[in-house]
């Protein structure tokens, strides 16, 4: 008997929870015939809910939360602007997200008390383990968001919205912050040593003592701490001539 292939092609298991994957024919358009797209699922810390993004190119994207079985999908933002990159707080009581290219916002997990935290070209946000701060990268040049020559630095902002603090200060781009499990260090991806080679750095949570951990002539990306804080996993793209 043939085994059924899991429906993974459109939005992971989210598609099956919200109505299936549609026609699985050879026409690429048939893989997502509906005008509405559901993407970016993330489990709540207690495993009982899933947040995701819903929208299309023709309308706004919003943040939804549903029960783990797919029931009761609820629009939390109903925002006239596109919203992306929603992230649960460690205790599951709050959700942060990016407002297009205009900054970061935070709200309660039921959508109430929505407030803006930052007002800049801010990406890659991640909560500290204690939920008190959010680290992110910002283009500090003041140029229009998305300018290729922008200077990206790692910043932190308190979850109550106090003015952000810039932790790094280097002409090379610093991206993809990730907190250590104990909250004392931040790993990040940097091009400060050579604009053609990304390296993995770690620094103290206040921005001091930045140290190159990979230091080699390959591209190293997207650092992620192990749960016990003793190791850092990352992507590597070796140089090929």
CORQUIGI-V642331 format. One record per residue. N is the residue number from 1. RES is the residue in one letter. SS is DSSP state (H for helix, E for strand, - for the rest). PSI is psi in whole degrees, 0 to 359 (NA if undefined). Layout:
n=N res=RES ss=SS psi=PSI
n=N res=RES ss=SS psi=PSI
//
This chain:
n=1 res=X ss=- psi=134
n=2 res=X ss=- psi=137
n=3 res=X ss=- psi=140
n=4 res=X ss=- psi=131
n=5 res=X ss=- psi=130
n=6 res=X ss=- psi=147
n=7 res=X ss=- psi=86
n=8 res=X ss=- psi=355
n=9 res=X ss=- psi=335
n=10 res=X ss=- psi=96
n=11 res=X ss=- psi=33
n=12 res=X ss=- psi=214
n=13 res=X ss=- psi=347
n=14 res=X ss=H psi=322
n=15 res=X ss=H psi=319
n=16 res=X ss=H psi=328
n=17 res=X ss=H psi=328
n=18 res=X ss=- psi=14
n=19 res=X ss=- psi=11
n=20 res=X ss=- psi=178
n=21 res=X ss=- psi=0
n=22 res=X ss=- psi=198
n=23 res=X ss=- psi=126
n=24 res=X ss=- psi=38
n=25 res=X ss=- psi=190
n=26 res=X ss=- psi=341
n=27 res=X ss=- psi=118
n=28 res=X ss=H psi=326
n=29 res=X ss=H psi=334
n=30 res=X ss=H psi=344
n=31 res=X ss=H psi=336
n=32 res=X ss=H psi=68
n=33 res=X ss=- psi=340
n=34 res=X ss=- psi=148
n=35 res=X ss=- psi=344
n=36 res=X ss=- psi=133
n=37 res=X ss=E psi=137
n=38 res=X ss=E psi=127
n=39 res=X ss=E psi=171
n=40 res=X ss=E psi=46
n=41 res=X ss=E psi=148
n=42 res=X ss=E psi=127
n=43 res=X ss=E psi=144
n=44 res=X ss=- psi=155
n=45 res=X ss=- psi=331
n=46 res=X ss=- psi=358
n=47 res=X ss=- psi=10
n=48 res=X ss=- psi=343
n=49 res=X ss=E psi=161
n=50 res=X ss=E psi=126
n=51 res=X ss=E psi=152
n=52 res=X ss=E psi=172
n=53 res=X ss=E psi=142
n=54 res=X ss=E psi=137
n=55 res=X ss=E psi=195
n=56 res=X ss=- psi=175
n=57 res=X ss=- psi=340
n=58 res=X ss=- psi=343
n=59 res=X ss=- psi=181
n=60 res=X ss=- psi=156
n=61 res=X ss=- psi=137
n=62 res=X ss=E psi=168
n=63 res=X ss=E psi=128
n=64 res=X ss=E psi=157
n=65 res=X ss=E psi=139
n=66 res=X ss=E psi=165
n=67 res=X ss=E psi=161
n=68 res=X ss=- psi=338
n=69 res=X ss=- psi=5
n=70 res=X ss=- psi=358
n=71 res=X ss=- psi=158
n=72 res=X ss=- psi=52
n=73 res=X ss=- psi=129
n=74 res=X ss=E psi=129
n=75 res=X ss=E psi=118
n=76 res=X ss=- psi=333
n=77 res=X ss=- psi=314
n=78 res=X ss=- psi=48
n=79 res=X ss=- psi=136
n=80 res=X ss=- psi=349
n=81 res=X ss=- psi=158
n=82 res=X ss=- psi=138
n=83 res=X ss=E psi=142
n=84 res=X ss=E psi=173
n=85 res=X ss=E psi=47
n=86 res=X ss=E psi=139
n=87 res=X ss=E psi=132
n=88 res=X ss=E psi=146
n=89 res=X ss=- psi=159
n=90 res=X ss=- psi=327
n=91 res=X ss=- psi=0
n=92 res=X ss=- psi=9
n=93 res=X ss=- psi=345
n=94 res=X ss=E psi=162
n=95 res=X ss=E psi=129
n=96 res=X ss=E psi=158
n=97 res=X ss=E psi=168
n=98 res=X ss=E psi=132
n=99 res=X ss=E psi=85
n=100 res=X ss=- psi=239
n=101 res=X ss=- psi=29
n=102 res=X ss=- psi=359
n=103 res=X ss=- psi=187
n=104 res=X ss=E psi=147
n=105 res=X ss=E psi=165
n=106 res=X ss=E psi=151
n=107 res=X ss=E psi=164
n=108 res=X ss=E psi=161
n=109 res=X ss=- psi=345
n=110 res=X ss=- psi=6
n=111 res=X ss=- psi=355
n=112 res=X ss=- psi=165
n=113 res=X ss=- psi=48
n=114 res=X ss=- psi=130
n=115 res=X ss=E psi=151
n=116 res=X ss=E psi=134
n=117 res=X ss=- psi=317
n=118 res=X ss=- psi=163
n=119 res=X ss=- psi=73
n=120 res=X ss=- psi=186
n=121 res=X ss=- psi=85
n=122 res=X ss=E psi=131
n=123 res=X ss=E psi=176
n=124 res=X ss=E psi=41
n=125 res=X ss=E psi=145
n=126 res=X ss=E psi=137
n=127 res=X ss=E psi=145
n=128 res=X ss=- psi=155
n=129 res=X ss=- psi=329
n=130 res=X ss=- psi=359
n=131 res=X ss=- psi=8
n=132 res=X ss=- psi=335
n=133 res=X ss=E psi=162
n=134 res=X ss=E psi=125
n=135 res=X ss=E psi=149
n=136 res=X ss=E psi=171
n=137 res=X ss=E psi=145
n=138 res=X ss=E psi=141
n=139 res=X ss=E psi=110
n=140 res=X ss=- psi=3
n=141 res=X ss=- psi=337
n=142 res=X ss=- psi=1
n=143 res=X ss=- psi=164
n=144 res=X ss=- psi=139
n=145 res=X ss=- psi=134
n=146 res=X ss=- psi=358
n=147 res=X ss=- psi=125
n=148 res=X ss=- psi=328
n=149 res=X ss=- psi=12
n=150 res=X ss=- psi=154
n=151 res=X ss=- psi=107
n=152 res=X ss=E psi=130
n=153 res=X ss=E psi=156
n=154 res=X ss=E psi=131
n=155 res=X ss=E psi=165
n=156 res=X ss=E psi=150
n=157 res=X ss=E psi=141
n=158 res=X ss=E psi=148
n=159 res=X ss=- psi=346
n=160 res=X ss=- psi=0
n=161 res=X ss=- psi=18
n=162 res=X ss=- psi=154
n=163 res=X ss=- psi=132
n=164 res=X ss=- psi=152
n=165 res=X ss=E psi=130
n=166 res=X ss=E psi=122
n=167 res=X ss=- psi=325
n=168 res=X ss=- psi=158
n=169 res=X ss=- psi=88
n=170 res=X ss=- psi=144
n=171 res=X ss=- psi=334
n=172 res=X ss=- psi=151
n=173 res=X ss=- psi=138
n=174 res=X ss=E psi=125
n=175 res=X ss=E psi=174
n=176 res=X ss=E psi=58
n=177 res=X ss=E psi=148
n=178 res=X ss=E psi=125
n=179 res=X ss=E psi=143
n=180 res=X ss=- psi=154
n=181 res=X ss=- psi=331
n=182 res=X ss=- psi=359
n=183 res=X ss=- psi=8
n=184 res=X ss=- psi=345
n=185 res=X ss=E psi=160
n=186 res=X ss=E psi=124
n=187 res=X ss=E psi=150
n=188 res=X ss=E psi=167
n=189 res=X ss=E psi=132
n=190 res=X ss=E psi=147
n=191 res=X ss=- psi=22
n=192 res=X ss=- psi=331
n=193 res=X ss=- psi=327
n=194 res=X ss=- psi=122
n=195 res=X ss=- psi=346
n=196 res=X ss=- psi=352
n=197 res=X ss=- psi=118
n=198 res=X ss=- psi=140
n=199 res=X ss=E psi=158
n=200 res=X ss=E psi=123
n=201 res=X ss=E psi=160
n=202 res=X ss=E psi=144
n=203 res=X ss=E psi=165
n=204 res=X ss=E psi=160
n=205 res=X ss=- psi=343
n=206 res=X ss=- psi=3
n=207 res=X ss=- psi=355
n=208 res=X ss=- psi=161
n=209 res=X ss=- psi=53
n=210 res=X ss=- psi=131
n=211 res=X ss=E psi=130
n=212 res=X ss=E psi=119
n=213 res=X ss=- psi=332
n=214 res=X ss=- psi=313
n=215 res=X ss=- psi=62
n=216 res=X ss=- psi=169
n=217 res=X ss=- psi=56
n=218 res=X ss=- psi=168
n=219 res=X ss=E psi=121
n=220 res=X ss=E psi=130
n=221 res=X ss=E psi=161
n=222 res=X ss=E psi=65
n=223 res=X ss=E psi=142
n=224 res=X ss=E psi=125
n=225 res=X ss=E psi=146
n=226 res=X ss=- psi=156
n=227 res=X ss=- psi=330
n=228 res=X ss=- psi=358
n=229 res=X ss=- psi=12
n=230 res=X ss=- psi=346
n=231 res=X ss=- psi=161
n=232 res=X ss=E psi=123
n=233 res=X ss=E psi=151
n=234 res=X ss=E psi=164
n=235 res=X ss=E psi=146
n=236 res=X ss=E psi=133
n=237 res=X ss=E psi=103
n=238 res=X ss=- psi=152
n=239 res=X ss=- psi=137
n=240 res=X ss=- psi=134
n=241 res=X ss=- psi=NA
//
